């Protein structure tokens, strides 16, 4: 039982890494990874929003299914996520100001982050149970955080390098992302082997 | 070129040209990179995704443009999201019914058109300020520009990674395909080279001193009014309106230069 959860968790962090393998959340990955503090802050905020979003959308999907309204999934999920992000910001501001001070600025940026909508739809498509879905959301968020922090390190070296002029900026960043993604390919099979999924 | 009194950048030709070339959403504005990287493993998927996005883009822009006087500006983003999500749902149902194989191949990325910066970005920046016919053309231009790059990129990846094009083997059997090209790492690399190639081409054609509002290195998603995370977090207070007006101004300037050169 525990092995099943561990397999989902590490599978989401390493094998199916949201950024480097599934290409979800590329915009913040490219945009906010220049500075370590904002990379980590963004990663933590995304993890939090993913957990809360899945905690709400999973039961919502069961409700939609009972009413035979599955086709409303996309509309319902995106509106729920947009509302949740707003609510979460208000709640944090009121009750945990210290956390709001560190994560608050990233919250409005997350509403249209495809990684969040992606994880809510993914856990439904995979047919996970409620606890499994929450573990998967945690894994997806931590995977995002890990990719952000690792890529920040790679990027700080790239910034100091002197590539040919046409490669400056975006192209060289994408190519270094390719090399980072290649290192994650090494994890394929490792998690299944360890936890025997 | 017809010398009409319409404001610069508003003729049908220039609207289409803007989407396909000058402000190509994928290569110049760096919008919609997630689906671009994810589904470009085979040409069929690339074309399917491109056309699905184009359909959503045209329909949403027309509806947003028709409703531009009715939607209060304080709730416009949720309103746009609802409009876009409705058309995405429509596309999902049509795909599932008529091309189930494509539905399987695109999977989770089909519903994710909702959060594609191109669709929301054009709705906010263009459709909300122009007449329906212009908005439809803008959607068509941007959509086809996206489809074009997506098709090109998936052709490169399919050819190098699987040795096929549209599923037909085109490489002689003694050339071993580079599997890495259809793996995630290949996606990042091919897009990086494509953007570098477009910068190089632009330099060769001597267009680099144009007031381009879309230098790849800086603009990355900055055109997107919906902060999907790209904007500098320290600037998150800056008003969407402000960004939109500045972009419009830059857009107009670029249009004017074009008109002048065409004349």
Boltz contact constraints between the chains, C-beta under 6 A:
constraints:
  - contact:
      token1: [A, 21]
      token2: [B, 184]
      max_distance: 6.0
  - contact:
      token1: [A, 23]
      token2: [B, 34]
      max_distance: 6.0
  - contact:
      token1: [A, 23]
      token2: [B, 37]
      max_distance: 6.0
  - contact:
      token1: [A, 23]
      token2: [B, 38]
      max_distance: 6.0
  - contact:
      token1: [A, 24]
      token2: [B, 34]
      max_distance: 6.0
  - contact:
      token1: [A, 26]
      token2: [B, 33]
      max_distance: 6.0
  - contact:
      token1: [A, 26]
      token2: [B, 34]
      max_distance: 6.0
  - contact:
      token1: [A, 27]
      token2: [B, 221]
      max_distance: 6.0
  - contact:
      token1: [A, 27]
      token2: [B, 228]
      max_distance: 6.0
  - contact:
      token1: [A, 27]
      token2: [B, 229]
      max_distance: 6.0
  - contact:
      token1: [A, 27]
      token2: [B, 230]
      max_distance: 6.0
  - contact:
      token1: [A, 28]
      token2: [B, 229]
      max_distance: 6.0
  - contact:
      token1: [A, 31]
      token2: [B, 229]
      max_distance: 6.0
  - contact:
      token1: [A, 31]
      token2: [B, 230]
      max_distance: 6.0
  - contact:
      token1: [A, 38]
      token2: [B, 233]
      max_distance: 6.0
  - contact:
      token1: [A, 71]
      token2: [B, 89]
      max_distance: 6.0
  - contact:
      token1: [A, 74]
      token2: [B, 85]
      max_distance: 6.0
  - contact:
      token1: [A, 74]
      token2: [B, 88]
      max_distance: 6.0
  - contact:
      token1: [A, 74]
      token2: [B, 89]
      max_distance: 6.0
  - contact:
      token1: [A, 74]
      token2: [B, 111]
      max_distance: 6.0
  - contact:
      token1: [A, 74]
      token2: [B, 114]
      max_distance: 6.0
  - contact:
      token1: [A, 75]
      token2: [B, 85]
      max_distance: 6.0
  - contact:
      token1: [A, 78]
      token2: [B, 81]
      max_distance: 6.0
  - contact:
      token1: [A, 78]
      token2: [B, 85]
      max_distance: 6.0
  - contact:
      token1: [A, 78]
      token2: [B, 114]
      max_distance: 6.0
  - contact:
      token1: [A, 105]
      token2: [B, 233]
      max_distance: 6.0
  - contact:
      token1: [A, 105]
      token2: [B, 236]
      max_distance: 6.0
  - contact:
      token1: [A, 108]
      token2: [B, 227]
      max_distance: 6.0
  - contact:
      token1: [A, 108]
      token2: [B, 236]
      max_distance: 6.0
  - contact:
      token1: [A, 109]
      token2: [B, 227]
      max_distance: 6.0
  - contact:
      token1: [A, 109]
      token2: [B, 229]
      max_distance: 6.0
  - contact:
      token1: [A, 112]
      token2: [B, 115]
      max_distance: 6.0
  - contact:
      token1: [A, 112]
      token2: [B, 226]
      max_distance: 6.0
  - contact:
      token1: [A, 112]
      token2: [B, 228]
      max_distance: 6.0
  - contact:
      token1: [A, 113]
      token2: [B, 228]
      max_distance: 6.0
  - contact:
      token1: [A, 113]
      token2: [B, 229]
      max_distance: 6.0
  - contact:
      token1: [A, 114]
      token2: [B, 34]
      max_distance: 6.0
  - contact:
      token1: [A, 114]
      token2: [B, 112]
      max_distance: 6.0
  - contact:
      token1: [A, 114]
      token2: [B, 115]
      max_distance: 6.0
  - contact:
      token1: [A, 117]
      token2: [B, 115]
      max_distance: 6.0
  - contact:
      token1: [A, 121]
      token2: [B, 108]
      max_distance: 6.0
  - contact:
      token1: [A, 121]
      token2: [B, 111]
      max_distance: 6.0
  - contact:
      token1: [A, 122]
      token2: [B, 108]
      max_distance: 6.0
  - contact:
      token1: [A, 166]
      token2: [B, 196]
      max_distance: 6.0
  - contact:
      token1: [A, 166]
      token2: [B, 199]
      max_distance: 6.0
  - contact:
      token1: [A, 166]
      token2: [B, 200]
      max_distance: 6.0
  - contact:
      token1: [A, 167]
      token2: [B, 196]
      max_distance: 6.0
  - contact:
      token1: [A, 169]
      token2: [B, 216]
      max_distance: 6.0
  - contact:
      token1: [A, 169]
      token2: [B, 217]
      max_distance: 6.0
  - contact:
      token1: [A, 170]
      token2: [B, 195]
      max_distance: 6.0
  - contact:
      token1: [A, 170]
      token2: [B, 216]
      max_distance: 6.0
  - contact:
      token1: [A, 170]
      token2: [B, 217]
      max_distance: 6.0
  - contact:
      token1: [A, 171]
      token2: [B, 192]
      max_distance: 6.0
  - contact:
      token1: [A, 171]
      token2: [B, 195]
      max_distance: 6.0
  - contact:
      token1: [A, 171]
      token2: [B, 196]
      max_distance: 6.0
  - contact:
      token1: [A, 174]
      token2: [B, 188]
      max_distance: 6.0
  - contact:
      token1: [A, 174]
      token2: [B, 191]
      max_distance: 6.0
  - contact:
      token1: [A, 174]
      token2: [B, 192]
      max_distance: 6.0
  - contact:
      token1: [A, 175]
      token2: [B, 189]
      max_distance: 6.0
  - contact:
      token1: [A, 175]
      token2: [B, 192]
      max_distance: 6.0
  - contact:
      token1: [A, 177]
      token2: [B, 188]
      max_distance: 6.0
  - contact:
      token1: [A, 178]
      token2: [B, 185]
      max_distance: 6.0
  - contact:
      token1: [A, 178]
      token2: [B, 188]
      max_distance: 6.0
  - contact:
      token1: [A, 178]
      token2: [B, 189]
      max_distance: 6.0
  - contact:
      token1: [A, 181]
      token2: [B, 184]
      max_distance: 6.0
  - contact:
      token1: [A, 181]
      token2: [B, 185]
      max_distance: 6.0
  - contact:
      token1: [A, 181]
      token2: [B, 188]
      max_distance: 6.0
  - contact:
      token1: [A, 182]
      token2: [B, 185]
      max_distance: 6.0
